Amino acid sequence: MRVRLNKFLSQAGIASRREADRLIAEGRVKVNNQVVQELGYKVDDQVDRVEIDSREVHKEQNIIYLMLNKPKGYLVTLKDGFGRPTVMNLLSNLKKRVFPVGRLDFDSEGLLLFTNDGELAYRLTHPRYNIKKTYLVKVKGEPDSAKLSKLKKGVFLDGKKTAPAKVTLLEGNPKRSLLRIEIHEGRKREVRRMFEFIGHRVLKLVRVDFAGLKIGKLKSGTWRFLRQQEIKKLKELVNL
C-alpha cells in the first residue's frame, strides 16, 4: 500500500506528520538509499526501505496512548537545543517512543496527550474535526459581561478572528478572577492572547479537558496510560 512519507513516519511512531515534514525537508530521510525532500512523496509500506538519520524505520506495531498532567516550566517538544526541560523528561521511564498531540506553552499546565498513533494524532489536531479543549484560567482583574461577550463572539488575533468560545466566570473580584473557557482551535498561545486582547493578563492557565479526556485527579508531573474506553471514544470522535 502506497502512503505519503510523512504518514508512514508518523505511523512508525517517529514524529507527528508536521514534525515528519520538517525532517523530510531537512534531508534527514532516505527511501531506498536516496534522500527524499519532496513533502508529498509516497512510499510502499511493504516494500520500500525508509531510513532516518541512517536508521531504518519500521511501521509501529505496539501502539500506546497516554496522558500527562504537564507542570509549568516544560517545553512541549521532543528535544530542545538549549537544554531546557521538555515534557519528554517526564516520560523518561517509558520504553516506547511517543510524541505529544498538540501543544501547551511553557507556562501552561494540564492535560497533554501522547501517542505513537500518527493518524489519530493528525486528526485530533486537524481543524476540520473541531476538537474541544477546556481550560481553567486565572486572570488579573475581573472581566465584565461586555468583555466576556467579545470572547464568546470571537476577537481578532493577527488579523484573523478567533472562533466563538464558551466562557464562564467562576469566581471574580477586582484583584483576580477564575474562568472556564472552551475553544476548538489550536492557535499559538491563543487563550492567553484572547484574554490579553480584552485587557486581562493570564496568571495561570490549566487545560482540564482535551477531546473529552479529563485530567481528573492525575497529579502534576505524572502520567497514565489511557483506558480502552477512552481510546475508543477518541477514535470515534475523529471517525477512525
C-alpha positions, 0 to 999 in steps of 0.5 A: 500500500502506497502512503505519503512519507510523512504518514508512514513516519508518523505511523512508525511512531517517529514524529507527528506528520508536521514534525515528519515534514520538517525532517523530510525537508531537512534531508534527514530521510532516505527511501531506498538509499536516496534522500527524499525532500519532496513533502508529498512523496509516497512510499510502499509500506511493504516494500520500500526501505525508509531510513532516518538519520541512517536508521531504518524505520519500521511501521509501529506495531505496539501502539500506546496512548497516554496522558500527562498532567504537564507542570509549568516550566516544560517545553512541549517538544521532543528535544530542545537545543538549549537544554531546557526541560521538555515534557519528554523528561517526564516520560523518561521511564517509558520504553516506547517512543511517543510524541505529544498531540498538540501543544501547551506553552511553557507556562501552561499546565494540564492535560497533554496527550501522547501517542505513537498513533500518527493518524489519530494524532493528525486528526485530533489536531486537524481543524476540520474535526473541531476538537474541544479543549477546556481550560481553567484560567486565572486572570488579573482583574475581573472581566465584565459581561461586555468583555466576556461577550467579545470572547464568546463572539470571537476577537481578532488575533493577527488579523484573523478572528478567533472562533466563538468560545464558551466562557464562564466566570467562576469566581471574580473580584477586582484583584483576580478572577477564575474562568472556564473557557472552551475553544476548538482551535489550536492557535499559538498561545491563543487563550492567553492572547484572547484574554490579553486582547480584552485587557486581562493578563493570564496568571495561570492557565490549566487545560482540564479537558482535551477531546473529552479526556479529563485530567481528573485527579492525575497529579502534576508531573505524572502520567497514565496510560489511557483506558480502552474506553477512552481510546475508543471514544477518541477514535470515534470522535475523529471517525477512525 
